Amino acid sequence: MKNKFFIKFIIIFSILLINICLINYSYSAGTPKLVSTLEKAFENIESWLIKLATPMAAVAVGSGLFMQKFSFGDEEKIRTGKKLVKTALFSYIFILAIDLVLSAIKSLI
């Protein structure tokens, strides 16, 4: 449930950021103040997401590994720990990939 919300949030955020970049570069005479303000705001949000993603992924991976290590043979805790590690790594890679794609789009425009 949380992963679906997170994926939808990232998709909507990416679409909004791309639209703002396209709107910003479509004006040749000058950019309106509102568009440049929104673009700066989304760039700040993106930078904060990248800065927060690394420690959050590290905590999630560490928690998953500790859950596996101290499961004392409980198969459910081992599976939950492995799932937590996989999900954290996948989410972190996904966030970095979105940043890479947005940077590539920004450089092309």
C-alpha positions in Angstrom: 0.0 0.0 0.0 2.8 2.4 0.9 4.8 1.4 -2.1 1.9 2.2 -4.5 1.5 5.6 -2.9 5.2 6.3 -3.1 5.3 5.3 -6.8 2.3 7.4 -7.6 3.9 10.4 -5.8 7.2 10.0 -7.7 5.4 9.7 -11.0 3.2 12.8 -10.3 6.2 14.7 -9.0 8.2 13.8 -12.2 5.4 14.9 -14.5 5.0 18.2 -12.7 8.7 18.9 -12.8 8.9 18.1 -16.5 5.9 20.3 -17.2 7.3 23.2 -15.3 10.7 22.8 -17.1 8.9 22.8 -20.5 6.7 25.8 -19.6 9.8 27.7 -18.4 11.8 27.1 -21.6 8.9 27.7 -23.9 8.9 31.5 -23.3 11.6 33.0 -25.4 11.2 36.6 -24.4 11.4 36.0 -20.7 10.1 33.7 -18.0 7.2 34.8 -15.8 8.2 35.2 -12.1 5.7 32.5 -11.0 7.2 29.9 -13.3 10.8 30.6 -12.2 9.7 30.5 -8.6 7.9 27.2 -9.0 10.9 25.8 -10.9 13.3 26.8 -8.0 10.9 25.3 -5.5 10.7 22.0 -7.3 14.5 21.9 -7.6 14.8 22.5 -3.9 12.3 19.7 -3.2 14.3 17.4 -5.5 17.5 18.1 -3.8 16.0 17.5 -0.3 14.6 14.2 -1.5 18.0 13.1 -2.7 19.6 14.3 0.5 17.1 12.4 2.7 17.0 9.2 0.6 20.5 8.1 1.4 20.2 8.0 5.2 16.7 6.6 5.0 17.9 3.8 2.8 20.8 3.1 5.1 18.6 2.9 8.1 16.1 0.6 6.3 18.9 -1.7 5.1 20.5 -1.7 8.6 17.2 -2.6 10.2 16.6 -5.4 7.7 20.0 -6.8 8.3 19.6 -6.6 12.1 16.2 -8.2 11.8 17.8 -11.1 9.9 20.7 -11.4 12.3 18.7 -11.4 15.5 15.8 -13.5 14.2 16.9 -16.5 16.3 15.7 -18.9 13.6 12.3 -17.4 13.1 11.6 -17.8 9.3 9.0 -15.0 9.2 11.5 -12.5 10.6 14.2 -13.6 8.2 11.8 -13.2 5.2 10.6 -9.8 6.5 14.3 -8.7 6.9 15.2 -9.8 3.4 12.1 -8.0 2.0 13.0 -4.8 3.8 16.5 -4.8 2.5 15.4 -5.5 -1.1 12.6 -2.8 -0.9 15.0 -0.2 0.5 17.6 -0.8 -2.1 15.1 -0.8 -4.9 13.5 2.4 -3.7 16.9 4.1 -3.4 18.0 3.0 -6.9 14.6 4.2 -8.2 15.1 7.7 -6.7 18.6 8.0 -8.1 17.4 6.9 -11.5 14.6 9.5 -11.5 17.2 12.2 -10.6 19.4 11.0 -13.5 16.5 11.0 -16.0 15.4 14.5 -14.9 19.0 15.8 -15.2 19.2 14.3 -18.7 15.9 15.9 -19.7 17.0 19.2 -18.2 20.3 19.2 -20.2 18.5 18.4 -23.5 16.0 21.3 -23.1 
